[in-house]
């Protein structure tokens, strides 16, 4: 994206939309636990096989696709007192005396001239790092980190690819030069039918000052992200914990191509994330959702990205590109401050853009989203039965903006879209951009100075008590799924884009297991040992495991929910599946170890039977008779109770559907309300069961 201002669609948002990759890095850092001992890095200089991860791409569409791999700039805190550097490279190179900052992004164009045709597979081996020879190109970095916050872009229109490729392949571009002995990106010669062409593998440095060098937002593409190692944070010691594949599928910015992502590991026991829907059906559903016309030059229900008509050729700028749909975050970001293609104010990046601007003329999904927010956060809360879910969110964001006004706003220099109105809040488009992005009103480099967490604190966290609005995040995630969990319909839905992504295929949606918004805990971040990742575009061919990864187990929040934990198996028999308030266990556990299931007292019906099945397909059940969500938070979900050997649970709360069941009767209950003497200690309302039978 080309920077337009300090905020908007420039560098700040680009970093924000790398959220899934950066989140993957952060989660990878904690995946091994801060107490874990470090491991030795692979000897990349000696060509160790463990220094390389495979990136395999299978094209199941009817056309040609063009992949680009990106290594991201690394300018975060590192060991040795480095305020800016790359802790991943420090561990990879076993050197904490150097900071190893990476100032630029780097692209690998895979077959940019011929692409990957229908039915073909392309595979490259990606080293953890490469060392560059700077003698010819002194502005290049000494090292490039390919594993931390890695990204891959998929294009299906060569003209869109050429927006950056022709710039970077020109005389002004910056191809890299490997240092002697450096590991190099290479075609995977071990994979049969690999169409990777070594002579057509272009690796370049992105030059910020060169227009078009970076992939521009006008170019239609699909993005995925990964991190190929687990390194603890500086505060936790910065240990290299493992060489896991850490990844998710993120659509927090847009929907364009259906992509499924699967780890390469022995047995292929982990399924795919994303979608294996064919491209024709995928695009038909996006067209129906948006209300786009056949030419995709207008839309009535949801905005789309503009693929403008070239005034000279009278054809679309990107003739092979299909419909591209922005998320609620990106739509609000655009309407907050419209951006244009090639700075031509007649060609907005997203359409429609009413002229003059008029909220009433926006697509119905966007105008309903905006009006619904106003109705649910403004007295008398007309037509909003869910207002109690909205109001705490409004309170949190009002406080955040007040902190911004006090500590960061400059009437002469700050962006105009951040300007306060008569209600001491910004315009609604700006406000909802932050809400849908779930970020505080903290705009970097406002009026020439950094707006820091000390100026505008982070939004509340779920581990915080009610008096610090910790339940705000719980409410937000519930509202994102209000159509499935709170009974919202039509114009009353908080975010229709989330329903498009996670709604059932039978109901006309796409049911993709990927992030619809920045803190989407409905879909799991994945971390597994393995030698690489497979990306299948537009279908399941090429995926050894054609089963979708199960969704994340509903999260247990100590302050706000009850929880039931099936004991971790100790033998060969594990947990297979579970069902909440159902007689059947119809949802798979992500792992045979099971996991604590969070039960929100405000939305879980009672009585509620929890059903489990083990890997031998045997059925287990325990019934929860009631929940309470009355009074003030934290709720007294169940009466005070502490299990004993003689009385493991309160019969007013727990019952065994089969009284003779010698598994259920050993369920242990703990119900401890917050202690007035220690108000910062979270309450506990939990059930724990036995492990599955041997």
Number of C-alpha atoms within 10 A of each C-alpha: 16 19 14 14 15 18 22 24 20 15 17 16 18 17 11 16 20 22 20 27 26 19 19 28 28 18 22 30 26 18 20 19 15 19 12 16 12 17 12 13 18 19 14 21 15 11 15 12 13 15 22 25 22 20 21 23 25 27 25 26 21 13 14 19 26 24 23 23 22 24 22 23 21 23 18 14 18 26 23 15 13 19 13 16 23 24 31 28 26 22 20 21 19 15 14 19 12 18 22 25 25 23 18 18 21 26 27 19 21 27 21 21 14 14 24 24 19 14 14 19 22 25 25 25 20 22 24 26 25 22 20 20 18 16 10 9 14 10 13 25 20 17 20 27 26 28 27 30 27 23 21 19 19 21 23 26 22 20 18 22 26 17 18 20 24 15 19 25 16 10 9 11 18 20 20 20 17 16 16 10 12 18 22 18 20 17 22 20 13 8 13 10 11 19 21 21 18 14 9 14 19 19 21 22 24 25 20 13 8 12 14 19 25 22 22 18 17 21 24 27 24 22 22 23 25 27 27 29 26 28 31 28 22 17 10 14 15 21 25 25 24 23 24 21 27 30 30 27 27 28 27 27 24 24 24 24 25 23 31 28 26 29 30 24 15 10 8 15 13 22 18 28 28 28 25 25 22 18 20 12 14 20 21 12 17 24 22 15 21 24 19 19 12 9 10 19 15 19 22 18 19 28 27 29 24 25 27 20 15 11 9 6 8 9 12 15 18 19 15 14 19 20 21 24 25 21 25 29 24 22 25 24 24 23 20 21 17 16 22 17 18 13 11 10 11 11 17 21 24 23 21 20 21 12 7 7 10 9 16 12 15 21 22 19 23 24 17 21 18 19 15 21 22 16 17 23 21 14 9 10 17 13 11 19 13 17 19 13 21 21 17 19 22 18 13 20 23 18 16 20 24 17 19 22 20 11 15 24 22 16 13 8 10 19 18 13 16 22 16 16 10 7 7 12 17 19 17 17 19 21 21 22 22 18 20 22 21 19 16 22 28 24 24 16 16 18 17 11 10 13 19 16 10 9 17 22 15 16 20 19 14 19 16 18 21 16 10 14 20 21 24 25 20 19 17 21 15 18 20 23 22 23 20 14 12 17 12 17 12 10 17 23 23 28 26 25 28 24 20 21 22 20 19 13 14 8 9 15 20 24 19 25 25 25 24 29 24 21 17 19 17 20 24 20 22 21 22 16 16 19 21 20 22 22 25 26 27 23 20 23 15 20 21 17 18 17 14 18 21 20 18 19 20 17 18 20 21 20 23 29 25 26 23 22 19 20 17 16 18 11 10 10 17 23 26 22 23 26 17 20 17 14 16 18 22 15 17 20 21 20 14 17 16 23 21 18 23 21 22 22 20 15 12 18 16 14 15 18 22 20 20 28 23 22 14 14 14 12 16 23 23 23 19 20 15 16 24 15 17 12 8 8 16 20 20 22 25 23 16 14 17 15 15 11 8 7 15 19 23 18 11 11 16 23 20 20 14 14 9 9 13 11 17 21 20 17 22 22 26 23 21 18 21 18 11 8 7 8 11 12 15 19 23 23 26 23 23 19 20 17 20 24 13 11
